[in-house]
Amino acid sequence: MKRTTSEKSVCCWDMPQKREAKFVAREVSTSCRMCRRQFGTIHSREHHEEQDHRFTASKKAQMTTGFSPGNILEYRTPQELQAFVQEKLRPISGPVSIACAVEIEAIINVIKEYFPLPIARLIKGGSYIKGTDTQVWSDVDIVLFSEAFENLDDCKKKLPEVIDDLGKRLKKSSWTSRITMKKRTQFSLRFNFKCYKNLHSHSFDIMPCYEMLGPAPSTGLKWSFYHKLYLCHDADKIQLYTMSLLPYQVEFIKESTVQVKDLMRLVKYWFRTSFAMPTEQNRPFVLDPANPTFNVCENSNAWDEVAHAARRSLLKPLFNGVSAKEPWLFTNSW
């Protein structure tokens, strides 16, 4: 199917410079890391933090990094790193893994049973489904498309009630002892599920949504979807749009090589073992890069701290001889 001239003139995938301008942050956030007060410039934010909160550069650097003992950054050979991935990161196969898969399918069936609206389609995602989970960390994303939502605006309006209703039903179910509810978001119900004799748990994110693409969208529908997404300036609607992209994100990661998946596991491990424990003054975070439409940089006021932890990591034996170039490490004020 050929695109019209008007489509060609506005589609972001044909204009890389405009795509970068829309989805790549121009600078770090200007909100205070302690009181969330907004400022016009980064300089005024940092001046406020130093004067009102005594949040100096030395204190910030101290709070940012927290390298744990035996950190992978101390390894000196590829063989050491590979052994660590095989023995400590990759999920262990065998009876436990099989039992775990059975129980995850069981809790998903429970979610379907207690969901308060008719379900047109259910999509699974997250590190467990993509094959990038580890022996310690695993998450499962569930998107529930329902025809009860008339459109995107109707979905946005009804979501809080639907999410609360599902949470109440799960709490009253026979599975309640194995479910620990977490703080819900605007668009999802979140909980930890104790799996296989409580030996480990999985983090679940349940997201009801209006169906926009369907199971087998035509090329024309895909072009129309991305066109609407690119022109959308409503952050809430963008999040709802991206739920329809979950199958493609899963497919993208699943088709990756084992080496790429191991790299993702290593990045997660680096984040969890190289940063200080999160506090109100310190919440640097890196999200899944498979979603190209959500500009996480605009919501973070700690990218300078991420850069600092990365710079410190490059000084470790594992990265001996590796150099970093801008714009990745853009902060020089440490």
C-alpha positions, 0 to 999 in steps of 0.5 A, a space after each residue: 500500500 502506497 502512502 499519500 504525499 501528505 503522509 510522506 511529508 509529516 511521518 516521523 520515520 522519514 524525517 530523522 532530525 524531527 524524530 530526534 527533536 521529538 523523542 530525545 531530551 534537550 536537557 535534564 529536568 529543572 525540578 528540584 530533587 528534594 522539594 520538586 519545585 520547578 525552575 527556569 534553568 538547570 543553574 537556578 535549580 542547582 543553586 536552590 538545591 545547594 542553598 536551601 537543601 545543602 545538596 552540594 556536588 560532593 554530597 550528590 556524588 557520594 549519594 549517586 554511586 554505591 558499588 556493591 562488593 564483588 561488583 562485575 566492574 571488578 572483573 578483568 577478563 571476558 571469561 569471568 564476565 561470561 561465567 557470571 552471566 551463566 551462573 548468576 544472571 540467566 534463569 535456571 532451567 529445570 523443574 523450578 522453571 517449569 513449575 514457575 511457568 505453570 504458576 504464572 499462566 495460572 495467575 494470568 488466568 485468574 486476572 482474566 477471570 476477575 477482570 471487570 470488563 469483557 476481554 477482546 485480547 490479552 497481550 503478555 510482555 515484560 522481561 519474563 516474556 521477552 526472555 531478559 529476566 534474571 535469577 533474581 528480577 523478573 517482571 510480567 506486563 499484561 495488557 487487556 484490550 476491551 471493547 467496553 472502551 468506546 475510544 481513547 478518551 473513554 478509556 482514560 476516563 474509566 481506567 481508575 475505576 476499572 483498575 480499582 475494581 480489579 485490585 479489590 477482586 484480586 484481594 478477595 480471591 483465594 490467591 490473595 496470600 500470594 499477592 502483594 499490592 504495590 502503589 498503582 499508577 494512573 494506567 496500571 495495577 501493580 503487584 508482586 506475585 509469590 511463585 513456586 513455594 514462595 522461593 521467588 516473586 514476579 512483578 506484575 503490571 496490569 494495564 487495561 486499554 482501548 484496542 487501536 491496532 488489533 491482532 493483524 493490522 493492515 499496513 495502512 492502519 499501522 501508518 495511520 496509528 504511527 501518524 496519530 502517535 507522532 502528532 499527539 502531544 498528550 503525555 497520557 494518551 501517548 502512554 495509552 498508544 504505546 500499550 498497543 505496541 507491546 506485541 512488537 516490543 516483545 517480538 523485537 526483543 525475543 528475536 534478539 540474540 542471546 548475547 543481546 539479551 545477556 547485555 540487557 541483563 548486565 545493564 540491569 545488574 549494573 544499575 542495581 549494584 552500582 547506584 546508591 539506594 534510591 531516596 527522595 534526593 537520589 532516583 536516577 533510572 533507565 527505562 526499556 529502550 524498546 519503546 521509541 515514543 516515550 521520552 523518559 529524559 523529560 521526566 528525570 532530574 537525575 541524568 547527571 547522576 546517571 552520567 556520574 555513575 557511568 563515568 565512575 564505572 568506566 574507571 573500573 577494570 572491566 572497562 579498562 581502555 574504553 573511552 566515553 564520548 559526548 553526548 552520553 556523558 554530558 556533565 562535567 561539573 563533578 
